[in-house]
Amino acid sequence: MLFNTTSQLVLGSGSPSRAALLKAAGLVFEIDPAGIDESAIRLVVTRDRGATPGDIADVLARAKAETVSERNPGALVIGADQVLACGEDLFEKPQSMEDARRTLLALEGKTHQLHASVALARDGNVIWAHTETAHLTMLTLTAEEIGRYLGEAGDKVLSSVGAYQLEGLGVHLFEELKGDYFTILGLPMLALLKRLRLEGSTAS
């Protein structure tokens, strides 16, 4: 597959994993993190009756794409976000290793959902958005096993909303995965690439 450069492409995220996915797919892009207050947006969205975790991910992805596209005129901007839900509880990225430990203790032995959303915007307007959901069942783990995992994985787990990285040691924590692999990593790549082809950002 060949890729053209007729449209400037910008990733409105500082996520190393999302950048790695786009780079591996052969896309040429710039990085401009949105820098929005995600916690404040989550709070507003969850106040809306009937708002689902998928709705929250969608709103955040759109907000990132819109914000970054306003300061990159003419560029096609990718915004993305991921929300982890386990029952009625929503999780954010852990701020410390102790937070990561608490997250894993809450998820062990249960099935949780990862809702990943991606949006494209140009000149401050979202022109496309898409959300996918994956279901992940974690093994039953003891506090000691979780401690050993965190000790081996290190602070890289702080970049993952679930305190695990499925593409690394985190895969050992799971019993079953249902859903698209890219969605689990935080970016529904197949849907995104299909839309980028329609926008003229890729050529096959």
C-alpha positions as CSV (number, residue, x, y, z in Angstrom):
1,M,0.0,0.0,0.0
2,L,1.3,3.5,-0.9
3,F,0.5,6.6,1.0
4,N,0.4,10.1,-0.4
5,T,0.9,13.4,1.4
6,T,-1.7,15.6,-0.2
7,S,-3.4,16.2,3.1
8,Q,-1.6,17.3,6.2
9,L,-2.4,14.7,8.9
10,V,-2.1,15.6,12.6
11,L,-2.6,13.3,15.6
12,G,-4.2,15.3,18.4
13,S,-2.8,13.1,21.1
14,G,0.4,12.5,23.0
15,S,-0.2,8.8,23.3
16,P,2.9,6.9,22.2
17,S,0.8,3.8,21.4
18,R,-1.5,5.6,19.1
19,A,1.5,7.3,17.3
20,A,3.1,3.9,17.0
21,L,0.0,2.4,15.4
22,L,-0.2,5.2,12.8
23,K,3.5,5.0,12.1
24,A,3.3,1.2,11.7
25,A,0.5,1.7,9.2
26,G,2.8,3.9,7.0
27,L,1.0,7.2,7.7
28,V,3.0,10.4,7.7
29,F,1.7,12.8,10.4
30,E,2.5,15.4,13.0
31,I,1.8,15.3,16.7
32,D,0.0,18.1,18.5
33,P,-1.5,17.0,21.8
34,A,-4.9,18.6,22.5
35,G,-4.2,19.5,26.1
36,I,-7.8,19.6,27.1
37,D,-9.2,19.0,30.6
38,E,-10.4,15.5,30.2
39,S,-11.6,15.0,33.8
40,A,-13.8,18.1,33.5
41,I,-15.3,16.9,30.3
42,R,-16.0,13.5,31.7
43,L,-17.7,15.1,34.7
44,V,-20.0,17.1,32.5
45,V,-20.9,14.2,30.2
46,T,-21.6,11.8,33.0
47,R,-24.1,14.3,34.4
48,D,-26.2,13.9,31.3
49,R,-28.8,11.2,31.9
50,G,-28.3,8.2,29.7
51,A,-24.7,9.0,28.9
52,T,-22.8,5.7,28.3
53,P,-19.1,5.1,28.6
54,G,-19.1,5.0,24.8
55,D,-20.7,8.5,24.8
56,I,-17.9,9.8,27.0
57,A,-15.2,8.4,24.7
58,D,-16.9,9.9,21.7
59,V,-17.2,13.3,23.2
60,L,-13.6,13.3,24.3
61,A,-12.3,12.2,20.9
62,R,-14.4,14.9,19.2
63,A,-13.2,17.6,21.6
64,K,-9.6,16.7,21.0
65,A,-10.0,16.7,17.2
66,E,-11.9,20.0,17.2
67,T,-9.4,21.7,19.5
68,V,-6.3,20.7,17.6
69,S,-7.9,21.4,14.2
70,E,-8.7,25.0,15.1
71,R,-5.0,25.7,15.5
72,N,-4.0,23.6,12.4
73,P,-6.0,25.2,9.5
74,G,-6.7,22.9,6.6
75,A,-5.2,19.9,8.3
76,L,-7.0,16.6,8.9
77,V,-6.8,16.0,12.6
78,I,-7.2,12.7,14.4
79,G,-8.7,12.8,17.9
80,A,-9.0,9.6,20.0
81,D,-10.0,8.5,23.5
82,Q,-10.7,5.4,25.4
83,V,-12.9,4.7,28.4
84,L,-12.7,1.7,30.6
85,A,-15.9,0.5,32.3
86,C,-16.4,-2.3,34.8
87,G,-19.9,-2.6,35.9
88,E,-21.0,0.9,37.1
89,D,-17.4,2.1,37.6
90,L,-15.4,4.1,35.1
91,F,-11.6,4.2,35.3
92,E,-9.0,6.8,34.3
93,K,-5.2,6.4,33.8
94,P,-3.5,5.7,37.1
95,Q,-1.5,8.6,38.5
96,S,0.8,6.4,40.6
97,M,1.8,2.8,41.0
98,E,-0.5,2.6,44.0
99,D,-3.4,3.8,41.8
100,A,-2.4,1.1,39.3
101,R,-2.5,-1.5,42.0
102,R,-6.0,-0.5,43.1
103,T,-7.1,-0.5,39.5
104,L,-5.9,-4.1,38.9
105,L,-7.4,-5.3,42.2
106,A,-10.7,-3.9,41.1
107,L,-10.5,-5.6,37.6
108,E,-9.1,-9.0,38.5
109,G,-11.5,-11.9,38.0
110,K,-14.0,-9.7,36.1
111,T,-15.0,-8.7,32.6
112,H,-14.6,-5.1,31.7
113,Q,-15.2,-3.1,28.6
114,L,-12.9,-0.8,26.6
115,H,-14.7,1.8,24.6
116,A,-12.4,3.4,22.0
117,S,-13.5,6.4,19.9
118,V,-11.8,8.2,17.0
119,A,-12.8,11.4,15.3
120,L,-11.6,13.4,12.3
121,A,-11.9,17.2,12.2
122,R,-10.9,19.9,9.8
123,D,-11.0,23.6,10.6
124,G,-12.7,23.1,13.9
125,N,-15.4,20.9,12.7
126,V,-15.8,17.1,13.2
127,I,-16.4,15.4,9.8
128,W,-16.5,11.8,11.0
129,A,-16.5,9.8,14.3
130,H,-16.5,6.2,15.2
131,T,-16.7,4.1,18.4
132,E,-15.9,0.4,19.0
133,T,-16.1,-1.7,22.2
134,A,-14.0,-4.6,23.3
135,H,-14.7,-7.0,26.2
136,L,-11.8,-8.2,28.3
137,T,-11.9,-10.9,31.0
138,M,-9.0,-10.7,33.5
139,L,-7.7,-13.8,35.4
140,T,-8.4,-14.1,39.1
141,L,-5.2,-12.7,40.6
142,T,-3.8,-12.4,44.1
143,A,-2.4,-9.2,45.5
144,E,1.0,-10.8,45.4
145,E,0.7,-11.7,41.7
146,I,-0.4,-8.1,40.9
147,G,2.5,-6.8,42.8
148,R,4.9,-8.9,40.9
149,Y,3.4,-7.9,37.6
150,L,3.7,-4.2,38.5
151,G,7.3,-4.7,39.6
152,E,8.2,-6.3,36.3
153,A,6.2,-3.9,34.0
154,G,7.3,-0.7,35.8
155,D,5.8,2.7,35.4
156,K,4.9,2.0,31.7
157,V,1.6,0.8,33.1
158,L,0.7,4.4,34.0
159,S,0.1,5.2,30.3
160,S,-2.7,2.6,30.2
161,V,-6.2,3.3,31.5
162,G,-6.4,-0.2,32.9
163,A,-2.8,-0.2,34.3
164,Y,-1.9,-2.9,31.8
165,Q,-0.4,-2.9,28.3
166,L,-1.8,-5.8,26.3
167,E,1.0,-5.6,23.8
168,G,3.5,-6.3,26.5
169,L,3.5,-8.2,29.9
170,G,-0.1,-7.2,30.4
171,V,-1.3,-10.0,28.1
172,H,-0.4,-12.5,30.9
173,L,-3.2,-11.0,33.0
174,F,-6.1,-12.1,30.8
175,E,-8.3,-15.1,30.3
176,E,-10.3,-14.0,27.3
177,L,-10.5,-11.1,24.9
178,K,-13.4,-10.3,22.6
179,G,-13.1,-7.4,20.2
180,D,-10.7,-5.8,17.8
181,Y,-7.1,-5.7,18.9
182,F,-6.6,-2.1,17.8
183,T,-9.7,-1.0,19.7
184,I,-8.1,-2.6,22.8
185,L,-5.0,-0.5,22.2
186,G,-7.1,2.7,22.0
187,L,-7.5,3.4,18.3
188,P,-10.0,1.6,15.9
189,M,-7.5,1.5,13.0
190,L,-9.5,-0.4,10.4
191,A,-12.4,2.1,10.5
192,L,-10.0,5.0,10.6
193,L,-7.9,3.9,7.6
194,K,-11.1,3.3,5.6
195,R,-12.2,6.9,6.3
196,L,-8.8,8.3,5.6
197,R,-8.9,6.6,2.1
198,L,-12.2,8.4,1.5
199,E,-10.6,11.7,2.6
200,G,-7.7,11.2,0.2
201,S,-5.1,10.8,2.9
202,T,-4.1,7.4,1.7
203,A,-3.9,5.7,-1.7
204,S,-3.9,2.0,-2.3
